[in-house]
């Protein structure tokens, strides 16, 4: 049995299904345990199956446990669903993916699987299912069509889409059909577990809200403000994020595709979208945002004439369209103006004077240079002591500390979304070497760059 478990582990790793898992002994133990359970289950369940009508359909069932079996090629043997455990249904035609997910989830959840979409739909009709992990590329009937039918059967059922190729078009389509989240293969264990927890928590909140008359309660409770910055250059996003990090939660991303994923997970209360040119994908992004978070205000930075047309604003909840280049002080002020009156903030909203605003704009374009307070003060024609005093008063930190945090924020972006080496990132951002970057990164974020890249992957 150990050889079989070891084979399962090696196969899963070679297929890239277990991500960066290093706990070999733990994985083998879980595989061995699962195989033992399978063998014991086979001993308890007679081979012949009988059918029981449910909702007018004959559904294959185990006569002892009542668990739905998994017909179809490469289907796993039946599993019992212990009462009280969350039931997760894996829908993927790749046996390696199903096996890897069983290894990951069996300990905490009651896991079922199906290799075909029609099988999955039959299982949802026949059994209690709390969450579905659904591959987009499926034979015969694709994942989006399965998603649509699942939502017709169970509107509140959380469905997390899995795909090896992620595009704005498929992501938007899945979101409009009601997908809870999107995970890209090969996934990290932590990423998948976190996505499942989020989806289940959101479902619990939604169902609880209906029972407790949520609209009245929400009107009385302060809401935590969450800002999502999408697009624009790295320096612009990083300086805005650092400026506002003291008072609100901020997430940033360069791409619309990742912006869609973060929108699902982060649930922002305000979005700032930068569109450098006329893009159809920007319209799809805004449409998906409006469908998922209709009350979320959007500030757009773009010279796109279509987005600048007033009739579009109300439809997509666009509060204003700013023409680049945008003054950071003006943008911070406009973001503050669209906050919900009851938003919970960590401090007073920043009000940037002209000198500090110009300093931030300069840092956003020259963050990789060896800048000093003196050189910046000369550029904006004020004394260095006066600038240092103004900056600390309005931003809450020194210019040097601010620049360091901007560089680390950009490093996080590069580590998460590129394969660029640490040496290249250090040189690009103005650090002396990789050791200097690693030391500063650890001090600011609490962990090393290598760990951040693994967790973000």
C-alpha positions as CSV (number, residue, x, y, z in Angstrom):
1,X,0.0,0.0,0.0
2,X,2.9,2.4,0.7
3,X,4.2,1.9,-2.8
4,X,0.8,2.8,-4.2
5,X,0.6,5.9,-2.0
6,X,4.2,6.8,-3.0
7,X,3.2,6.4,-6.7
8,X,0.2,8.7,-6.2
9,X,2.4,11.4,-4.7
10,X,5.1,11.2,-7.3
11,X,2.5,11.2,-10.1
12,X,0.8,14.3,-8.6
13,X,4.1,16.2,-8.3
14,X,5.2,15.3,-11.8
15,X,1.9,16.6,-13.0
16,X,2.5,19.9,-11.1
17,X,-0.7,19.4,-9.2
18,X,0.5,19.8,-5.6
19,X,2.3,23.2,-6.1
20,X,5.3,23.8,-3.9
21,X,4.5,21.1,-1.3
22,X,7.6,20.0,0.6
23,X,5.9,17.9,3.3
24,X,6.6,14.6,1.6
25,X,6.0,12.4,4.6
26,X,2.7,14.2,5.4
27,X,1.5,13.8,1.8
28,X,2.4,10.1,1.8
29,X,0.7,9.6,5.1
30,X,-2.5,11.2,3.9
31,X,-2.4,9.1,0.7
32,X,-1.8,5.9,2.7
33,X,-4.7,6.8,5.1
34,X,-7.0,7.5,2.2
35,X,-6.2,4.2,0.5
36,X,-6.9,2.4,3.8
37,X,-10.3,4.1,4.0
38,X,-11.0,3.1,0.4
39,X,-10.3,-0.5,1.2
40,X,-12.3,-0.5,4.4
41,X,-15.2,1.1,2.5
42,X,-15.1,-1.5,-0.2
43,X,-15.3,-4.2,2.4
44,X,-18.5,-2.6,3.9
45,X,-20.3,-1.8,0.6
46,X,-21.6,-4.7,-1.6
47,X,-20.7,-4.5,-5.2
48,X,-24.3,-4.3,-6.7
49,X,-26.0,-0.9,-6.5
50,X,-29.6,-0.2,-6.3
51,X,-31.3,3.0,-7.5
52,X,-33.5,5.3,-5.5
53,X,-35.7,7.9,-7.1
54,X,-35.0,11.5,-6.1
55,X,-36.9,14.3,-7.6
56,X,-38.2,12.0,-10.3
57,X,-34.7,10.7,-11.3
58,X,-32.9,7.4,-10.6
59,X,-29.7,8.2,-8.8
60,X,-27.0,5.6,-8.2
61,X,-26.5,5.2,-4.5
62,X,-24.6,3.0,-2.0
63,X,-27.1,0.8,-0.1
64,X,-25.2,1.2,3.2
65,X,-23.9,4.8,3.3
66,X,-26.2,6.6,1.0
67,X,-23.2,8.3,-0.7
68,X,-23.5,9.0,-4.4
69,X,-21.2,7.0,-6.6
70,X,-19.1,8.5,-9.3
71,X,-20.0,6.9,-12.7
72,X,-17.9,7.4,-15.7
73,X,-14.3,6.7,-16.8
74,X,-11.6,7.2,-14.2
75,X,-14.2,7.8,-11.5
76,X,-13.2,7.2,-7.9
77,X,-14.9,4.7,-5.6
78,X,-17.8,5.9,-3.5
79,X,-17.1,7.9,-0.4
80,X,-19.3,8.4,2.7
81,X,-20.2,12.0,3.6
82,X,-20.0,12.1,7.4
83,X,-22.7,14.2,8.9
84,X,-21.7,17.7,9.9
85,X,-18.7,17.9,7.5
86,X,-18.6,20.3,4.7
87,X,-19.1,18.5,1.4
88,X,-16.8,19.5,-1.5
89,X,-17.4,18.2,-5.0
90,X,-14.4,18.1,-7.4
91,X,-15.4,18.3,-11.1
92,X,-12.4,17.7,-13.4
93,X,-11.7,15.2,-16.2
94,X,-8.1,15.0,-15.2
95,X,-7.7,12.1,-12.7
96,X,-4.4,13.5,-11.5
97,X,-6.1,16.8,-10.4
98,X,-8.9,14.9,-8.7
99,X,-6.4,12.8,-6.8
100,X,-4.3,15.7,-5.8
101,X,-7.3,17.6,-4.5
102,X,-8.4,14.5,-2.5
103,X,-5.0,14.4,-0.9
104,X,-5.3,18.0,0.0
105,X,-8.9,18.1,1.2
106,X,-9.9,14.7,2.5
107,X,-8.7,15.4,6.1
108,X,-10.9,18.5,6.6
109,X,-13.8,18.0,4.2
110,X,-16.1,15.2,2.9
111,X,-14.9,15.1,-0.7
112,X,-16.7,13.7,-3.7
113,X,-15.6,13.9,-7.4
114,X,-16.8,13.6,-10.9
115,X,-15.0,13.3,-14.2
116,X,-17.9,14.7,-16.3
117,X,-20.2,17.6,-16.0
118,X,-23.4,15.7,-16.4
119,X,-22.3,13.4,-13.6
120,X,-21.6,16.4,-11.4
121,X,-25.1,17.8,-12.1
122,X,-26.7,14.5,-11.1
123,X,-24.8,14.4,-7.9
124,X,-25.8,17.9,-6.9
125,X,-29.4,17.0,-7.7
126,X,-29.2,13.9,-5.5
127,X,-26.9,14.9,-2.6
128,X,-26.1,17.8,-0.4
129,X,-23.1,19.6,-1.8
130,X,-21.7,22.7,0.0
131,X,-19.0,23.8,-2.6
132,X,-17.9,22.8,-6.1
133,X,-14.4,23.0,-7.6
134,X,-15.0,23.1,-11.3
135,X,-12.6,22.9,-14.2
136,X,-13.4,25.2,-17.1
137,X,-12.1,22.9,-19.9
138,X,-14.3,19.8,-19.7
139,X,-15.2,17.3,-22.4
140,X,-18.7,17.3,-24.0
141,X,-20.0,20.1,-21.8
142,X,-17.7,23.0,-20.8
143,X,-17.3,24.3,-17.3
144,X,-19.2,27.6,-18.0
145,X,-22.2,25.7,-19.1
146,X,-22.0,23.4,-16.1
147,X,-21.7,26.5,-13.9
148,X,-24.8,28.0,-15.4
149,X,-26.8,24.8,-14.7
150,X,-25.4,24.4,-11.2
151,X,-26.5,28.0,-10.4
152,X,-29.9,27.2,-11.8
153,X,-30.2,24.2,-9.4
154,X,-28.6,25.8,-6.4
155,X,-28.3,29.7,-6.6
156,X,-26.4,29.9,-3.3
157,X,-23.9,27.1,-4.1
158,X,-20.3,28.4,-4.1
159,X,-18.4,27.3,-7.3
160,X,-14.7,27.9,-7.6
161,X,-13.5,27.7,-11.2
162,X,-10.1,26.0,-12.0
163,X,-8.2,26.7,-15.2
164,X,-4.7,26.4,-16.7
165,X,-5.3,29.3,-19.0
166,X,-6.9,32.4,-17.5
167,X,-8.2,35.2,-19.8
168,X,-10.3,38.3,-19.1
169,X,-13.1,37.0,-21.3
170,X,-13.5,33.6,-19.5
171,X,-13.0,35.2,-16.1
172,X,-15.7,37.8,-16.7
173,X,-18.1,35.1,-18.1
174,X,-17.6,32.9,-15.1
175,X,-18.2,35.9,-12.7
176,X,-21.3,36.9,-14.5
177,X,-22.6,33.4,-14.2
178,X,-22.0,33.5,-10.4
179,X,-18.5,31.9,-9.8
180,X,-17.2,32.6,-6.3
181,X,-13.5,32.5,-7.2
182,X,-10.9,31.6,-9.8
183,X,-7.8,29.4,-9.2
184,X,-5.1,28.9,-11.8
185,X,-3.4,25.5,-12.2
186,X,-1.0,24.5,-11.0
187,X,-2.1,25.9,-7.7
188,X,-0.5,26.2,-4.3
189,X,-2.1,24.3,-1.5
190,X,-2.5,27.5,0.6
191,X,-4.1,29.3,-2.3
192,X,-6.8,26.6,-2.8
193,X,-7.5,26.2,0.9
194,X,-7.9,29.9,1.3
195,X,-10.2,30.2,-1.7
196,X,-12.4,27.4,-0.3
197,X,-12.6,29.1,3.1
198,X,-13.4,32.5,1.6
199,X,-16.2,31.0,-0.6
200,X,-17.7,29.1,2.4
201,X,-17.5,32.2,4.6
202,X,-19.2,34.4,2.0
203,X,-22.0,31.9,1.6
204,X,-22.5,31.8,5.4
205,X,-22.6,35.5,5.5
206,X,-25.1,35.7,2.6
207,X,-27.4,33.2,4.1
208,X,-27.2,34.7,7.6
209,X,-27.9,38.2,6.1
210,X,-31.2,37.0,4.7
211,X,-32.3,35.7,8.1
212,X,-31.3,38.8,10.0
213,X,-32.7,41.5,7.7
214,X,-29.2,42.6,6.7
215,X,-30.2,45.9,4.9
216,X,-31.3,47.4,8.1
217,X,-28.3,46.2,10.0
218,X,-25.8,47.4,7.4
219,X,-27.3,50.9,7.5
220,X,-26.3,51.1,11.1
221,X,-22.9,49.5,11.0
222,X,-19.6,51.1,9.8
223,X,-18.0,49.4,6.8
224,X,-14.3,48.7,6.5
225,X,-13.0,50.6,3.5
226,X,-11.1,48.5,0.9
227,X,-9.4,50.1,-2.1
228,X,-8.3,48.2,-5.2
229,X,-5.9,49.9,-7.7
230,X,-5.9,48.3,-11.2
231,X,-3.6,49.3,-14.0
232,X,-1.2,52.2,-14.4
233,X,2.6,52.1,-13.9
234,X,4.2,50.4,-10.9
235,X,5.4,53.6,-9.4
236,X,2.0,55.3,-9.5
237,X,0.3,52.3,-7.9
238,X,2.9,51.9,-5.2
239,X,3.0,55.5,-4.1
240,X,-0.8,55.7,-3.9
241,X,-0.9,52.4,-2.0
242,X,1.7,53.6,0.5
243,X,0.0,57.0,0.9
244,X,-3.3,55.4,1.9
245,X,-2.1,52.3,3.7
246,X,-2.3,54.0,7.1
247,X,-6.0,54.6,6.8
248,X,-7.4,51.8,4.6
249,X,-6.8,48.4,3.2
250,X,-5.2,48.6,-0.3
251,X,-4.4,46.0,-2.9
252,X,-2.8,46.7,-6.3
253,X,-2.4,44.9,-9.6
254,X,-1.1,45.7,-13.0
255,X,-3.5,43.6,-15.1
256,X,-7.3,43.4,-15.6
257,X,-7.3,39.6,-15.4
258,X,-5.7,39.7,-11.9
259,X,-7.9,42.6,-11.0
260,X,-11.0,40.4,-11.6
261,X,-9.6,37.8,-9.3
262,X,-8.8,40.3,-6.6
263,X,-12.2,41.9,-6.9
264,X,-13.7,38.5,-6.0
265,X,-11.4,37.9,-3.1
266,X,-10.8,41.4,-1.8
267,X,-14.4,42.7,-2.2
268,X,-13.3,46.3,-2.6
269,X,-15.5,49.2,-1.6
270,X,-13.8,51.5,-4.1
271,X,-11.8,50.8,-7.3
272,X,-9.4,53.1,-9.2
273,X,-8.9,51.8,-12.7
274,X,-6.2,53.1,-15.1
275,X,-6.7,52.4,-18.8
276,X,-3.8,53.5,-20.9
277,X,-5.6,53.2,-24.2
278,X,-9.0,52.2,-25.5
279,X,-9.5,48.6,-24.5
280,X,-12.5,46.4,-24.9
281,X,-11.3,44.4,-21.9
282,X,-11.7,47.5,-19.7
283,X,-15.4,47.6,-20.6
284,X,-15.7,43.9,-19.7
285,X,-13.9,44.5,-16.4
286,X,-16.3,47.3,-15.5
287,X,-19.3,45.3,-16.5
288,X,-18.2,42.4,-14.3
289,X,-17.5,44.8,-11.4
290,X,-20.9,46.3,-11.8
291,X,-22.5,42.8,-11.8
292,X,-20.6,41.6,-8.8
293,X,-20.4,44.7,-6.7
294,X,-23.1,47.1,-7.9
295,X,-22.6,49.6,-5.1
296,X,-18.8,49.8,-5.5
297,X,-17.8,53.3,-6.9
298,X,-15.2,53.4,-9.7
299,X,-12.7,56.2,-10.4
300,X,-11.2,55.9,-13.9
301,X,-7.9,57.4,-15.1
302,X,-8.1,57.3,-18.9
303,X,-8.2,59.4,-22.1
304,X,-10.7,56.9,-23.6
305,X,-13.5,59.0,-25.1
306,X,-16.1,56.3,-24.6
307,X,-15.4,56.0,-20.8
308,X,-15.5,59.8,-20.7
309,X,-19.1,59.9,-21.9
310,X,-21.5,60.8,-19.1
311,X,-24.2,58.2,-20.0
312,X,-21.7,55.4,-19.4
313,X,-21.0,56.6,-15.9
314,X,-24.2,55.8,-14.3
315,X,-24.5,52.4,-15.9
316,X,-21.0,51.3,-14.7
317,X,-21.1,53.3,-11.4
318,X,-18.2,55.5,-12.6
319,X,-17.9,58.5,-10.3
320,X,-15.4,60.4,-12.3
321,X,-13.0,60.1,-15.3
322,X,-9.6,61.8,-14.8
323,X,-7.3,62.6,-17.7
324,X,-3.7,61.6,-17.2
325,X,-1.4,62.8,-15.9
326,X,-3.2,62.9,-12.6
327,X,-2.1,64.9,-9.6
328,X,-1.8,62.5,-6.6
329,X,-3.3,65.0,-4.2
330,X,-6.3,65.5,-6.4
331,X,-6.8,61.7,-6.7
332,X,-6.5,61.1,-3.0
333,X,-9.1,63.8,-2.4
334,X,-11.5,62.3,-4.9
335,X,-11.2,58.8,-3.4
336,X,-12.0,60.3,0.0
337,X,-15.0,62.0,-1.5
338,X,-16.6,58.7,-2.7
339,X,-16.2,56.9,0.7
340,X,-19.4,55.6,2.3
341,X,-20.3,58.0,5.1
342,X,-20.0,55.2,7.7
343,X,-16.7,53.7,6.4
344,X,-14.4,52.5,9.1
345,X,-10.9,54.0,8.6
346,X,-7.7,53.6,10.6
347,X,-7.2,57.3,10.8
348,X,-8.2,60.7,9.3
349,X,-8.2,60.7,5.5
350,X,-5.0,62.4,4.1
351,X,-5.2,65.9,2.7
352,X,-2.1,66.5,0.6
353,X,-0.8,70.0,0.1
354,X,0.9,71.0,-3.2
355,X,4.4,70.4,-2.0
356,X,3.8,66.9,-0.7
357,X,1.7,66.0,-3.7
358,X,4.4,67.1,-6.1
359,X,7.0,65.2,-4.0
360,X,4.9,62.0,-4.3
361,X,4.4,62.5,-8.1
362,X,8.2,62.8,-8.4
363,X,8.9,59.7,-6.4
364,X,6.4,57.7,-8.5
365,X,8.5,58.4,-11.6
366,X,12.0,58.3,-10.1
367,X,11.7,55.7,-7.3
368,X,14.8,53.8,-8.7
369,X,17.1,56.8,-8.4
370,X,19.3,57.9,-5.4
371,X,16.9,60.6,-4.2
372,X,17.4,62.9,-1.3
373,X,15.2,65.4,0.5
374,X,17.5,68.2,-0.6
375,X,17.3,67.2,-4.3
376,X,13.5,67.0,-4.2
377,X,13.2,70.3,-2.2
378,X,15.2,72.1,-4.9
379,X,13.0,70.6,-7.6
380,X,9.8,71.9,-6.0
381,X,11.5,75.1,-4.8
382,X,11.1,74.8,-1.0
383,X,13.6,74.3,1.8
384,X,14.5,70.8,2.7
385,X,13.6,71.2,6.4
386,X,10.2,72.6,5.5
387,X,9.5,69.8,3.0
388,X,10.6,67.2,5.6
389,X,8.2,68.7,8.2
390,X,5.3,68.9,5.7
391,X,5.8,65.3,4.5
392,X,5.9,63.8,8.0
393,X,2.9,65.8,9.0
394,X,0.7,64.9,6.0
395,X,2.0,61.3,5.3
396,X,3.1,60.2,8.8
397,X,6.6,59.1,7.9
398,X,9.9,60.5,6.5
399,X,10.5,60.9,2.8
400,X,13.2,58.2,3.0
401,X,11.0,55.7,4.8
402,X,8.2,56.4,2.3
403,X,10.5,55.8,-0.7
404,X,11.7,52.5,0.9
405,X,8.1,51.3,1.3
406,X,7.3,52.3,-2.3
407,X,10.2,50.2,-3.5
408,X,9.2,47.2,-1.4
409,X,5.6,47.5,-2.7
410,X,6.9,47.4,-6.3
411,X,9.1,44.4,-5.3
412,X,6.0,42.6,-4.1
413,X,4.3,43.2,-7.4
414,X,7.3,41.9,-9.4
415,X,7.7,38.8,-7.2
416,X,4.0,38.0,-7.5
417,X,3.5,38.5,-11.2
418,X,6.8,38.0,-12.9
419,X,9.7,35.5,-13.0
420,X,12.3,38.3,-12.6
421,X,15.2,37.3,-10.5
422,X,15.9,38.9,-7.1
423,X,19.1,40.3,-8.5
424,X,17.3,42.0,-11.3
425,X,14.6,43.4,-9.0
426,X,17.2,44.7,-6.6
427,X,19.0,46.5,-9.4
428,X,15.8,47.8,-10.9
429,X,14.6,49.3,-7.6
430,X,17.8,50.9,-6.5
431,X,18.9,48.5,-3.8
432,X,22.6,47.9,-3.3
433,X,22.3,44.1,-3.8
434,X,20.0,41.2,-3.1
435,X,21.0,41.1,0.6
436,X,20.0,44.7,1.0
437,X,16.7,44.0,-0.7
438,X,16.1,40.9,1.4
439,X,16.9,42.7,4.6
440,X,14.6,45.7,3.9
441,X,11.8,43.4,2.6
442,X,11.9,41.3,5.8
443,X,11.8,44.4,7.9
444,X,8.8,45.9,6.1
445,X,6.7,42.8,5.4
446,X,7.8,40.4,8.1
447,X,9.0,37.7,5.7
448,X,11.7,37.0,3.1
449,X,11.1,37.7,-0.6
450,X,11.4,34.0,-1.5
451,X,8.5,33.1,0.9
452,X,6.4,36.0,-0.5
453,X,6.9,34.7,-4.1
454,X,5.9,31.2,-3.1
455,X,2.7,32.3,-1.3
456,X,1.7,34.7,-4.1
457,X,2.3,32.1,-6.8
